[in-house]
Amino acid sequence: MEAYDPTESLPQVPALELSSANFAAGGPLAASQYATGAVPGGRDASPQLSWTGWPEATQSFAVTMVDPDAPIPGVFWHWAAVNIPVRETSLTENASRSGMPKGTLQLLNELGETGYTGAAPPVGHGKHRYFVMVHAVDIPFLDVAEDARPGVLSMALRSHALARGVIIGTAERPAP
């Protein structure tokens, strides 16, 4: 069975450059990006992200992170944040808990908690891919309710994303 790529169903938009100090594209997430207790050093810390190359019409950014390899229909939402001011070009590691830029709205993750939840693929399930995306948005504030699920943001981004950067990290918890 071919691996599901959640970006294939998104509208085609130009690419922006996205990188992380915590993991290389296609490489393993840092231990700190795992869920607390999932691995030694796991602490539900959102990854550091930096981006460049967005269109001039950009007025804000959104960040999403999904695991399409989770044993559930669709994707497992780890993080969704919207209305990041256009003046921001990066987020520090653990920004989800230690301070997102003023005006940012973090949505509920798959666990029903606000902000980032770390990687915790089932033990022995194999390597999971984590698609981290930064979306350049054409308006300063997307009208998304505080208690909205990330799918609502995903629908709003369909008509407001000008560009998108994607970086994929991996995580695995081998069977003992």
Secondary structure, 3 states (H helix, E strand, C coil): CCCCCCCCCCCCCCECEEECCCCCCCCECCHHHECCCCCCCCCCCCCCEEEECCCCCCCEEEEEEEECCCCCCCCEEEEEEEEEECCCCEECCCHHHHCCCCCCEECECCCCCECCCCECCCCCCCCEEEEEEEEEECCCCCCCCCCCCHHHHHHHHHHHEEEEEEEEEEECCCCC
